[in-house]
Amino acid sequence: MSSDLQDRGLLLVVSSPSGAGKTTLCHRLMAEFPEVMFSVSYTTRPIRRGEKDAVDYHFVDHATFDDMVQRGEFAEWANVHGNKYGTTVATVREALERGRHVLFDIDYQGARQLKARFEAEAVLVFVLPPSLEVLEERLRKRATDAPEAIERRLINAQEEFNVLKQYGLYQYLIVNDDLLRAYDRLRAIYIGSLCAIERMGRVAEELIRQSEARQQP
């Protein structure tokens, strides 16, 4: 498995409640590491001002999305805040086979599915706000949602916090109380994952082989 992993891409999954700052952290990582590509998901939610189809998301209607689910086209999909989001199997497999590292900004439902399907390549990170009070303040300040939508996001956040009790799903946890410090930790997780022994086993094996060969009489 180690020989294959070194040549295959990494799937970096970043989850968090809305307003915890994962999108900002993800954009910083991609800006510093151009080899990291963003996974463009399919979604049924309406396109927002400034967004572009096939760049931010693939925007489709519910019927199209449901047909894709029935055909088994998604590696992961979830219903989040009343809209559906999903990443196709073809997108993930192509990236892995080409050795591309893919960044996923998805919730715990999608994270669970990706880990079950691509456990060897998936690295799961959960980003937390310092407190629920700070999370609510951030959601209200960004002024992109109606009050009832904010309340729904806060309820969903509590559900996501409960998921953290399910040990084994996420490997890393970042508290975003300071953006620079939180980014340093995400950056370290990415670099460290690339150097994991599971991925670098071929290098170690080759050095051991060379060492053994030199010891032969």
N, C-alpha and C positions, 0 to 999 in steps of 0.2 A: 504493500500500500504506500509506503514512503516514497518509492521510486515514482509512482504515478503522481502523488500529491505535489512534488516539487515543480512539475511542469504544468499543473492545473491551477486555475485561478482560485482566489480566495473570495468567499461570500461573507462580507462584513455587514451584519444586521444590526441596525440601531433603532431601538424602540423607546418610546416615552409617552407620557400623557401630553396632550396638546398644550403648548405653552411652556414646556420644560426646556426648550432650546435645542432640540436635536437637529432641526433643519439648519440652523446657523452653524452648529458644529460640523455637520456633514459637508456643507459648502466650503468651510475652511479646509477640511481634509482634502477635498477634491482640488482645491486651489493650490495646495502645497504639493500634492502627489497626482500629477496628470495621468498616471497609469491607472488610477482608480476611476471607473466609470459608474455613472448613476443608473440604477435600474429604473427604466421608464415603465411604470405600471399602467394597467388599464383601469379605468374608473367610470362609474356611472354618474358621478357628481357633475354639476354644471361647470363649464369653464369659467375661470375668474379673470378679471381685468389684468392684462399683462401676461397671461399664460398663453402658451402655444401648443397646439395639438402635436403629438409625437415628440415633443421636447420636454414638457413638464409631465404630461400624462398622455395616454391614448384615450381620448374621450369617446365613450360608446353609450348607447342606450341600454336599458335593463334587459330587453329581449336579447340583444346581441351578447351581452355579458353572460346571461343565463345559458345561451346556446354553447358558449365556449366552456362553461362549467360542465355541461352535459357531455361534451366531447372530450373532457379530460385534458384541456389545453393548459390549465394553470398548475404551476408548481406550488403556488400558494394563493389563497384568496380569502377575503374576510369582508364582513359587513360592519362598517365603522361609521358611527354617527348617522345612520340611515342611508349611507351610500356604500357601494361595493367597490373593492380594490383588489387587483390581482396581478401576478407576474407569471408570464407563460413559461412552460417547461423549455420551449425552444430557446428563449432568451437566455436562460440560466445555463443550459447545456452548451450552447455555442460559446458563451463567455468562458466557461470552465475549460473546454477543449482548446480554446485559443490562448489559455493562460492569462486571461484578463481578470482583474480583481474588481468585483462588483459591490457597490454600496447600496444597501436596502434601507429605506426610511419607511418601516412598516410596523404594525402593532403586534401584540403578542400572539394573536391568532395566526397571522402569517408566519411569524418567527417559529412557532411550534411546528408548522407544516414543513418549512424549509429545513429545519434541523432534522426532522424525521426522514426527509428524503435525501438530504445532502449533509449528513452529520459530519463526515470527514473534512469537508471544505468550509462549513459554516462556523463563524465566530459571532456570538450573540452578546450585545451590549445594551444595557438598560440605563437610560438617563433620568434621574430624579430631580425635581425642584427642591429647594431647601425646605419648603413647607407648603401646605395646601393654601395658606394665606398668600404666599408669594405667587403661587400658581394662578390663583384667582385674580390677583392684581395684574399679572402679565396678560392674562386673557382679556381683561376689561380695557387695558391700555392699548392693545393693538387694534381694537375697535373694528374687527372684521366679522364679528358674529352678533346676532341678536341676543338679548338677555336670556331667552329660553334656551338658545343653543349653548351659551356659556354654562348654564346650569347643567345641561346634559353632558357637556364635556367634563365638568367637575365630578359628576356621578360616575362617569366612565373612568375617570382617573382613579377613583377609589377602588374600582374593580381591577384596574391594572396593578395597583399596589398589592392587592390580594394575590395576584399571580406570582409576585416575587416570593411568596411563601412556598411556591412549588419549586423546591430546590432541584437544580439540574437543567432548567430551561436556559437561563442566562448564565454565561460564564463571568461577565464583568458588570460592575455597577459604578456609575459616575454620578455624583451629586453636583449639579450645576449651580453652585452658589457663587462662583466666580468664573466668567467665561474663559479667560486665559488659562486658568488652572484646569478647568474641565477639558479644554481642547488639548492641553499637554497630555492629559491622561488618555484621551481617545487616540491621539497620535502614537503614544507609547504602546497602546494595545494593538494598533495596526502593525507597527514595526515589529513588535514582539511576536505577533502571530505569524508573520512571514518567516521568522527565525525558529519557529517551534521545531522540536526534534522530529515530530511526525512528518513535517514537510522537508526537512533537511537531511533525512536519513540517508539518501543516496550519497551525499557528500561525505558523511561519516563512514559509510561502507567503503567508499573508494579509498579513503585515506587508510583505513584498516587493511584493505587489500594490499595497498602499496607497502605498508609497514611489514606485513607478513611476508611479502615477496622479498624484501631486503634482508629479512632474517633467515631466508633459506640458504643452506650451505652451497 
